Amino acid sequence: MKHLFFAGFIALLFSSCVVLSPKKYKSLLAKQDSLAMGWKDAQRDGDNLSKLITDLRRDTARLHADLNEYQERYAEMEGNYLKLRNNSSQEINKLSGNVNQLAEDLKKREQRLKEVEEILRKRDEASNQLKTKLQQALLGFTKSGLSVEMKNGKVYVSLTDKLLFPSGSIIIDENGKRALTELAKVLKQQTDINIAVEGHTDSQKIVNLGQIKDNWDLSVLRATSVVRFLTVDQNLESVRTTATGKGEFQPLASNTTAEGRSKNRRIEIVLSPKLDELYDLIKN
C-alpha cells in the first residue's frame, strides 16, 4: 500500500512537471508514512468496531430473548397470583365461617361442661352428706367391722361377713339385721340414691355347704340376702337396688393370712346419686 501510494505520488509529480528539492521530498515521504500508519490504525479501529457491533448485536438478541422469557414468566406469575388471591379470598371466607362455627360449638361445649360440672358438684355434695349421715347412723357398728368411705363420687358401706352372717351361712344374723335396719332408715330419706349390693369372698374353696357350689354362689346368695332384707323387710324400693356377686376376684388384702381373708369376706353396699339429669344432658 505504501509503495502504491508513493508510486502514485511520483507519477503525480512527473505529470505536473514539478521538480522537488530533497528537503521537500523527505517531508513528503514522512507525511506518506504518517498517513499510512494512520490508515492502518483506522483499519484496526474499524475491525474492532465491527467486532464490537457483532458482539453488541449478539448480546442484544440474547437480551431480547431473556426479556421475552421474563415477560412470559411474569405473566404466568401474575396469573398465578390472581388465582391465588381469588382462592385465598374464598378460603379465608370459608375459614372465617369455620372459625365462627367452631367458636359457637366451643361456647356450647363450655356451657355443657359447666352444667356437667355443676351436676357432679351436686353429686359429690349429696354423697358427702349421705356419708356423714351414714357414719352417724352406723357409728355403733364400726367396731364390729363396718366402715363408710367415699370413692369416685360414690359412698361405700363395707360390712364384714362376721357382722352379717354366721360362718358359711347366707342367713343374716340379728346383729347384721340391726346394722342394715339403721342403714335403711337413712336410705329411705334419700330417694334419689341407687343401691348396689356386692358380695365378696376369700379364695378358699367351698366345702360341705350343700347347694352352695363355690365362692361365686356364696357371694351372690349373700348379696341377694341383703337386698331381700332391705326391700322386703325394710320396704326400700326394689327398683333402686341390685345384687351382684364378685366372688374372690376383688380382694382388699392378701388371702395368704387369716386377717387378710377376713377383710376379703365382706358385703359392700355402693350408694350413688341418680344422675338422670347428667345422662339427659350427655344425650343432648
HELIX and SHEET records of a PDB file:
HELIX    1   1 LYS A    2  SER A   16  1                                  15    
HELIX    2   2 PRO A   22  ALA A  137  1                                 116    
HELIX    3   3 LEU A  139  SER A  144  5                                   6    
HELIX    4   4 ASP A  161  LEU A  164  1                                   4    
HELIX    5   5 GLU A  174  GLN A  189  1                                  16    
HELIX    6   6 ASN A  215  ARG A  228  1                                  14    
HELIX    7   7 PHE A  229  ASP A  233  3                                   5    
HELIX    8   8 SER A  238  ARG A  240  5                                   3    
HELIX    9   9 ALA A  258  ASN A  264  1                                   7    
HELIX   10  10 ASP A  276  LYS A  283  1                                   8    
SHEET    1   A 5 LEU A 146  LYS A 151  0                                        
SHEET    2   A 5 LYS A 154  THR A 160 -1                                        
SHEET    3   A 5 ARG A 266  PRO A 273 -1                                        
SHEET    4   A 5 ILE A 193  HIS A 200 -1                                        
SHEET    5   A 5 THR A 241  GLY A 247  1                                        
END                                                                             
